[in-house]
Amino acid sequence: MTAPNHFLWYELMTNDTATAGEFYSHVVGWKLDPIDDSANPYTRFLVGDAGVGGMMAIPPEQCDRMEPGWIGYVGVDDVDDYAARIARAGGAVLRDPADVPGILRFAVVADPAGAAFVIFKGMVAGGMNLPPMGTQGTTGWHELYSGEVEPTFAFYSGLFGWTKDQAMDMGDMGVYQLFAAGGDAVGAMMRKPENIPAPVWNFYFCVDDIDAAVVRIGEKGGTITMGPHQVPGDAWIVMGLDWEGASFSLVGGRN
């Protein structure tokens, strides 16, 4: 594990992996690496030869209960210990620790307000080969819409050692609290806006040019829900929905 207690993997649960693969490879630029030699086929998203995320089909028995969407994986050194700590801190264990034989041990968990994420520890020798942050196809920002900021930050900080960076006052929307995971800020937390149905982590995937990416979203049947909007650092963001309604965001420059 190269960076414990960071988000290291991002996974899409979808009803149609073929169409999802076409959409995200076109919009974000990922190469697709299908793994079909199992009862549960899985596709990795690659930047060069490095895996940065993946997708799998929602099990048929859960299609009526699970909406398509993204979830993030935080690397830890002991999944069982962290699952117990999350429960003691007021979070929830949604799926008990289990193994994907020879690949990883994981548990699906949630913070006290209900925002879900995964904790995991890889079993592959040598750890993960991650591309430099900011490379097209990597994840450039992690944004949490959850409970009140101070207790929410305390929950994650107590677990993972994340530290506060800048805080921005957004008026009626509350505080936008940036957080760091051992270096520069990698994301932010805010109280969940009323227009977002449930607490959730939102991930911003890096693209080459935000305007070109907007065009690519439309070409594959997605929609823009916000942006392009300029943010500090001369970057631009958009929020959108893929053709199936799963939320995602992009960050990139403007040429």
N, C-alpha and C positions, 0 to 999 in steps of 0.2 A: 504494500500500500504506500503510494508515494506521498499522499497528503491526507492523513487521517482527519476526520471531522470537517471535511469540505464536501460539497456536492461534487460527485465524480461521474455520475451517470444519469441519463434522462430517458424515460421510457414512455412510449405511447401505447395506450390500450385502445384498440380500434375494432370496428366491425368488418372492415375491408382492408386487409393489409396490402393487397395489390394496388388499390387506388391510393392508399396512404403513402406507399412507397413512391409512386409517381409524383404525388403532390409535393412531398417534402424534398425529394431529390431535385426536383425542378426549382422549388422556391429557395431552399437553403443551400443546395449544392452537395448534399451528402451522396456518397456512393453507397450502394446497397449490398449487403453481404448476407444472403439467406442461409440459415442453418436448418436443414430439413430432416436431419437424421434423428428426430425425436418425436415423441407423441405430441409435443407442443411446439410446433415450428416457430422459429424466432428469426428476426431479421436485424442485423446490426447496422447502424448508421456509421459510416466511416468518413474521417477527414484524412486524406491520403491513405495510409495503411492502419491508422489508429482508430479504434472504436471509441465513439463519444456518446453513444446512446443506442436505443433499439426499439423495436415494437413487436407486439404480439396481438393475436386476436382475443377479443373478449370471449370467455367461455360461453357456449350457447345457453347454459343454465343460468348465467348471470346477465344476459342481454337485457332482461326486463328491469334489472336493478342497477346496472352500471352504465354510466354515460361515457362515451369516448373522451379521453383526456390524457394529459401528461402528468407524470409523477417523477420526483427527483430522488436520487439515492445518495445518502451521506455515508462516507466510509468511516468505520469505527474499528477498534482493535478487538472487541469482544461483543458480539451481537446479543448474547443472552444477558450479559451484564447491563448493556445499555437499554434493552427492552425493560428490564426490571426498574432501572433508574427513571425511565420515561413514565412508567406507571406510578412510581412514588412521587414524581414531580407534578402529577395531575393530568398527564397525557393519557393516551389509550394505546393498547396493543391490539391492532385490528386483525393481524395474522401472526400467530406465534412463530418464534424462530424455527426455520427449516432450512434444509440444504438443497441446493441444485448441485447434484453430485459432481465433484471435480471442478466446479466453477466458483460457487460462492455459498455463504450462509447469509440469510437475510430475515428481516421481520418487517411487516408493514405496521406503521405506527401513526399517531396523530398528536398534535399539540393540544393543550387544554381547550382551545376553541373549536377544534375539529379539523384543522388543516393536515392532510395526510402527507407522509413522506416515507421513504424506506431507509432503514439502516442495513449495512451489509459489510461483510469482510470477504475479500476474494481469496480463492484457494490456488490460483495460478501462480507458479513460481515466477519471480521477477517483478510482480506488481503490474501496474497499468502504465502504458506508454501514452501520455497525454500530450496533445499538441499545445503550443504556446497559447495562452489566453489572448483572445482577439483575432485569432486565425478564423477565416471564414468557416462556418460550421460548428465552431465551439460555442459555448454559452457565455455571454458577456455580462449578464446581470440576473440576479435572483430576487424576486419581489414577492413578499408575503402580504396577503390580505387576511388578517386574522382578528384576534381580540385586541383589547387595549394595549398600547405599545409597551409600556413599562413592564407589566407582568409577562407579556409575550417574550420580550427581549430577555428577561431574567430566566425564563424557561430554557431558551436556546443557549444562552451564555453559560448557564450552569451545566448544561450537558456537554457542549462542544467547545467552550472557551472562546466563542466569538466576542468581539469587542465593539464598542460604539465608535462610530466615525461621526461625520456631521449629522446634525438634525435640522430639518427644514419645517418651518411652521406653514401649514397649508390652510390656515383659517378654520372654517367649519369642518374640514375633512381631517383635522388633527395634525399630528406630527408624522413626518416621513423620516424615520430613523435609519440612517445608513449603518451597515455593520461590516466589519472586516474579519477575515479568518486567517490571521497570521501575516497580513501585509496590507495592501491597499483595500479599499472598500470593494466588496464583491456583490452587494445587494442592499436591500432596504426592507423595512417593515412598516406597515401602517394599519390603522383600524379598517376593517372591511367596509368599503362603501356599500350603500344600500342597493345599488344596481348590480352587485355581484352576488349570485344566489347563495353561496356558501364559502366559508373560509378555504383558501387555496393558495398554493405556491404557483407563481407565474414565472416562466423562464424566457429570457430574451436570447435568441440565437443570432450570432453574428453573420452579417451578409456583406457582400462587396459594395453595393450601392443601394441605398434605401429606395430610391425611385424605381430603379430597375426591378427590385424585389416586389414592390407594389404591383407592377405590371405582371410579374410572374404569378402572384397570388390570384389575380383575376383570370389569368389564362387557364388555371387549373380549378376554377370554380369556388375559390375562397372569397371571403369578404373582409374589408377593413372596418374595424369598429372604432379606431382612434388613430389620428395621425395622417401623414408624417408630422412629428412634433420634435422640435430641437431640444436637446438636453445638454448639460455641461460637458465640456470636452469636445465640442464641435461634432457631436454625434446626433443622429436622428433615430427616432423610434416609431414603430407602428404596432398596434395591437390588432389582431385579426381572429377569424374563425376559419378553420379548414372547411372543405366541402361538406364534412359530416357534422360540423358544429363544435369541434374541439378547439378550445382557446389556445393561442400561441402568440408570441411577440417576437419582433425582430429589432436589431440595432445595427446601425451602419453609418458610413459617411454619406455625403451627397456630392456627386461629381458634377 
